[in-house]
Amino acid sequence: GVAELLDAADERGLRRAVVSSSARSWVEPHLVRLGLLDRIPVVVTGDDVPAPKPAPYGYAAALAATGVLAGEVLAFEDSPTGVRAARSAGLRCVAVPSAVGVRTGLVLADLVLDVDGLAGHPLDALLSTLDPAVAA
């Protein structure tokens, strides 16, 4: 569902970023392998910040790079640590637990999806679930 989510973000003219605590040498090859690096203009990694998630530094760097205000952002996270980082940065957050991930600890997220991931969760539906006024 990531490609469909990015397509919808493109249609809306939304800015996108990846924020990871992992090293750039790990993150970028995976984004290339998945065909996503060219679709994500801002990539913030653990190499770019003084402390990893749950510290909000990665999100703060992404906000600065994109020029977007925290209240205008929807983060997608797959771990309790990531959810805490997003919420600490003042972002709304959708938790997308992985099949091996832990669902507990995701309660701080604004919305927790099922383990099937983003497939079947169009951006407009997610936005209207979180804030009906935003989807309009």
N, C-alpha and C positions, 0 to 999 in steps of 0.2 A: 503493500500500500504506500510505500514511500514515494515512488514515482508519481502516483496519482495525486498525492498530497502536494508534491512540488509543482505539478501541472496546475493545480488549483491555486497555489500561491502565486505562480507566474501570471495566471489570468487576473488575479486581484492586484497585481503589482506589489506584492509583499516582499520585503527583504528577508533573506535567509542567512543563517549561520549555523555552524556546527561548533559545539562547545564540548570538549572532551578533556578528561584528566590524563589521558594517555599521551605518550610522546608523539610528536608530529611524524616521526619515522614509522610509526605504527598506523596512525590515523589516515594519512594521505594515501598510502598504497591501497588501503581498503576502500576508500572513497573512489579511487581510480578503478579498482576491480569491479565495483558496483556500478560504475558509470555515473557517479554522482559529483565528482570533484568539480567539474565544469558548471554544475548547477548550483553550487554553494559558494557564493563569493567571499564569505568570511569563514575562516577556520581558526578557531582558538584552541590550543592544546595545552597540556600540562607544561610544555616548554615555555609558554608565554606568560605564566602567572606565578606569583610567589608561593601559593599553596593550592593544593587540589581541592576538588569537591569533598566535603560539603561547603567549603568556603565559596563565596559568591564571585570571586575574582574573575573566573572565566566568563561568566555572564556579564559582569561589568565591562570587561574588555570587548565583548561582542556588541553590547549596547553602544559603547563609544565608537566602534568601527562602523556600525550600521546607522548611527544617528537616530535610533528608535528609542522611545521612552519605555521604561519597564512596564508601565501599565498598558502598553499597546502590544505586548509580546505574549505569545503562547509557546511555552517550552514543551518539548516531548522528551520524557525521561524514562529509563528502564530500570532504575535502581533507587532504593531509599536515599542513598547519598546524593544522587543527582536531583531527586525531588527536593531534598532539603536545600541544595545549592540554588535551585531555581526560585524557590519560595523566599530564601534569604535575600535574593537579589530583587525581590518584589514582583516576580513574574507569575502569571497564571501557569499552571502546569497540568499536562495530561500524562499520566503514567501509563506506559505500554510495557507491561511485564513480559519478560522473555519466558520461554517454556521452562528454562532452568532457573529463572529469577525467582526472587522471593516476593510474594504479594504483600506480606506483612511489611509494615514500614512505609507503605505507599499512601497511607491515610492522609498525609499532608497535601497530596495532589488534589487539584480541583475536580478531576475526573480520572477514574481508573478504568482502562479498557480491559477486555478479556485477553486471555493469553494468545489469541489468534493474531494479535498485532494490529496494524493500521488498516489492513484489508477490510473493506466493508464499512469503513468509517470516513466518509467524505468530509473534507474540510468544512463545508457549509453546515453539515450536521453537527460536527464538533463545536463549531462556533455558536450555533443556535442553542445547543445544550448548555454551554457555559454562560452565554449572554445573548438572549434573543435579539437585542438591539444591535449587536455587532454584526450579525448575519445579514441584516437588511442591506 
